Amino acid sequence: MRRPKIYLFGDSITEASFADGGWGSSLANHFSRTADVVLRGYSGYNTRWALKVKEKVLHPSESGLSPAAVLVFFGANDACLPERSSAFQHVPLEEYKQNLRTIVAFLKKQWPSSFILLVTPPPIDEAARLLHPLSENSSGLPERTNEAAGNYAKACLAVASECGVAAVDLWTKMQQFPGWQKAYLADGLHLTGNGNKVLFEEVVARLKQKGISLENLPADQPLLADIDAKDPLKSFENYYIR
């Protein structure tokens, strides 16, 4: 048998998730003997661009088995305001919803047994965005607003409900805590170590609800505690994933 896989498909917050302390690297460490976490993050991408690459980056494995889970995390770039400095990344709200529907439908067709988890865009600290522009910004206005991010978060949750898949409401979750702007966002958009921890814990909780947990997944190869000290090699006979 092969180890189950967990795919992470998203934008820069996903691409950076394997950095030290990132939510993706934390997932890989958490499932280190039970599942392979596969990173498919693309900085700056919106759902329109994600549709262009989905078949190339989310293709069936050699075994033909569905991954245990696929996490889809887009919306932060779609929510860029159309009249400001990152307008080329903007995707209108209704198109964003339809793009998410298309991605979910694609995943359900290709990997029918996979658990699909949508993640909303995070909240936005507009003052911090002015201090960390991604491109030249002479307007004095942030390219994103928290209100717009919230609208896309609600749209993401609506699509998840409509399509019968799970979701993490990161936009709401982070704002439940006082001082969330500095605690969870490094530049008004991307996550701090604490922000990564919040997302990691939310994802682990959703996976566990679906039975994707250390308690339920078999360990890959014999654990040291299970190896017979008097006859170590016997423990490896006919053992792949138990």
C-alpha positions in Angstrom: 0.0 0.0 0.0 1.0 3.6 -0.5 0.8 6.4 2.0 -2.3 8.5 1.7 -1.8 12.1 0.4 -3.1 15.4 1.5 -2.9 18.1 -1.2 -2.7 21.8 -0.4 -3.9 23.9 -3.4 -3.8 27.7 -3.0 -2.0 31.0 -3.4 1.0 32.6 -1.6 -0.3 31.7 1.9 -0.2 28.1 0.7 3.1 28.4 -1.1 4.8 29.8 2.0 3.2 27.3 4.3 6.2 25.0 4.2 8.4 27.7 5.7 9.7 27.3 9.3 6.6 27.3 11.5 4.2 27.3 8.5 0.8 25.6 8.7 1.8 23.3 5.8 5.1 22.2 7.4 3.2 21.7 10.7 0.8 19.4 8.9 3.7 17.5 7.3 5.3 17.1 10.7 2.0 16.1 12.3 1.4 13.3 9.7 5.0 12.4 9.3 4.6 8.6 9.6 1.0 8.4 8.3 0.4 10.7 5.2 2.3 12.7 2.7 1.4 16.4 2.5 1.8 17.6 -1.0 2.3 21.4 -1.6 0.7 23.0 -4.6 0.8 26.7 -3.7 1.2 29.5 -6.3 1.9 33.0 -5.2 -0.4 35.7 -6.5 -2.9 33.3 -8.1 -6.6 33.8 -8.0 -9.3 31.2 -8.8 -9.3 32.2 -12.5 -5.7 31.3 -12.8 -6.2 28.2 -10.7 -8.6 26.9 -13.2 -5.9 27.1 -15.9 -3.5 24.9 -14.0 -5.6 22.5 -12.0 -5.2 19.6 -14.4 -1.5 20.0 -14.5 -0.9 20.3 -10.8 -3.6 18.1 -9.4 -3.3 15.0 -11.6 -4.0 11.4 -10.6 -1.3 9.6 -8.8 0.5 6.6 -10.3 -1.5 4.3 -8.1 -4.8 5.9 -9.3 -5.9 6.2 -5.7 -7.7 9.4 -4.5 -5.8 11.4 -1.9 -7.2 11.4 1.6 -7.9 15.1 1.4 -7.6 18.2 -0.9 -7.5 21.6 0.7 -8.5 24.6 -1.6 -7.4 28.0 -0.3 -8.1 30.9 -2.8 -9.8 34.2 -2.4 -7.2 36.7 -1.0 -6.2 37.7 -4.5 -9.6 37.5 -6.1 -10.7 40.0 -3.4 -8.2 42.7 -4.6 -10.2 45.8 -5.5 -10.7 46.3 -9.2 -9.8 50.0 -9.2 -6.6 49.8 -7.1 -3.0 48.7 -7.5 -3.5 45.0 -7.8 -6.5 45.2 -10.1 -5.1 42.5 -12.4 -5.6 39.9 -9.7 -9.2 40.8 -9.0 -12.0 38.3 -9.8 -15.6 39.5 -9.5 -17.5 37.9 -6.6 -19.9 35.8 -8.7 -17.1 34.6 -10.9 -15.1 33.6 -7.8 -18.0 31.5 -6.6 -18.4 29.8 -9.9 -14.7 29.2 -10.1 -14.8 27.5 -6.7 -17.7 25.4 -7.9 -15.8 24.3 -10.9 -12.7 23.4 -8.8 -14.8 21.4 -6.4 -16.6 19.6 -9.3 -13.3 18.8 -10.9 -12.0 17.3 -7.7 -15.1 15.3 -7.0 -14.9 13.8 -10.5 -11.2 13.0 -10.5 -11.0 11.9 -6.8 -14.5 10.8 -5.7 -13.5 9.6 -2.3 -11.3 12.6 -1.3 -12.3 14.8 1.5 -12.5 18.4 0.1 -11.9 21.3 2.4 -12.3 25.0 1.4 -10.5 27.7 3.4 -11.8 31.3 3.3 -9.4 34.2 2.7 -8.0 35.6 6.0 -9.0 39.1 7.3 -7.0 42.1 6.1 -5.2 44.7 8.1 -5.5 47.7 5.8 -3.0 49.9 7.5 -0.4 47.2 7.3 -1.1 46.7 3.6 -0.1 50.3 3.0 3.2 49.6 4.6 3.8 46.5 2.6 2.6 47.1 -1.0 3.2 44.3 -3.5 3.6 46.8 -6.3 3.8 50.5 -6.8 0.9 52.2 -5.1 0.6 55.9 -5.4 -3.0 56.1 -4.5 -2.5 56.0 -0.8 -5.2 53.4 -0.6 -4.8 49.7 0.3 -5.2 47.2 -2.6 -7.4 45.1 -0.3 -9.9 45.8 2.4 -11.2 43.7 5.2 -14.8 44.3 4.1 -14.0 42.9 0.6 -12.2 39.9 2.1 -15.2 39.3 4.3 -17.5 39.2 1.2 -15.3 36.6 -0.5 -15.1 34.6 2.8 -18.9 34.5 2.9 -19.0 33.5 -0.7 -16.5 30.7 -0.1 -18.7 29.4 2.8 -21.8 29.5 0.6 -20.1 27.5 -2.1 -18.9 24.9 0.5 -22.5 24.5 1.8 -24.0 24.4 -1.7 -21.5 21.7 -2.9 -21.6 19.7 0.3 -17.9 20.1 1.3 -16.3 21.3 4.5 -14.8 24.7 5.1 -12.6 26.7 7.5 -13.9 30.2 8.1 -10.4 31.8 8.7 -11.7 35.3 8.2 -14.1 35.0 11.2 -11.9 32.8 13.3 -9.0 35.2 13.4 -11.1 38.2 14.2 -12.4 36.6 17.4 -9.2 37.6 19.2 -8.3 41.1 20.2 -5.2 42.4 18.4 -5.6 39.9 15.6 -4.0 42.4 13.1 -0.6 42.1 14.6 -0.9 38.7 16.2 -1.9 36.8 13.1 -0.9 38.9 10.1 2.8 39.7 9.2 2.0 42.3 6.5 -1.7 42.7 6.7 -2.3 39.6 4.6 0.2 36.8 5.1 0.3 34.8 8.3 2.6 35.2 11.3 3.7 32.1 13.3 0.6 32.5 15.5 -1.6 32.9 12.4 -0.1 29.7 10.9 -0.9 27.9 14.2 -4.5 29.0 14.1 -4.9 27.6 10.5 -3.0 24.4 11.3 -5.3 23.7 14.3 -8.4 24.4 12.3 -7.3 22.1 9.4 -6.4 19.3 11.8 -9.7 19.6 13.5 -11.6 19.4 10.2 -9.5 16.4 9.0 -10.1 14.6 12.3 -13.9 15.1 12.0 -13.6 13.1 8.7 -11.5 10.4 10.4 -8.2 11.6 8.9 -6.2 11.6 12.1 -3.2 10.0 13.8 -5.6 7.7 15.7 -7.1 6.4 12.5 -4.3 6.3 10.0 -1.9 3.4 10.1 1.8 4.0 10.7 4.1 3.6 7.7 6.5 0.7 8.5 7.0 -0.8 12.0 7.3 1.6 14.9 10.4 1.2 17.1 8.2 0.2 20.0 6.8 -2.7 18.0 10.1 -4.2 16.9 11.0 -7.3 18.8 14.4 -6.8 20.3 15.1 -10.5 20.3 14.3 -10.9 16.6 14.1 -7.4 14.9 13.9 -8.6 11.3 10.8 -10.6 11.9 8.9 -7.4 12.4 9.5 -6.5 8.8 8.0 -9.6 7.3 5.1 -8.8 5.1 4.9 -5.3 6.6 4.1 -2.3 4.4 1.4 -0.2 6.0 -0.6 -1.9 8.7 
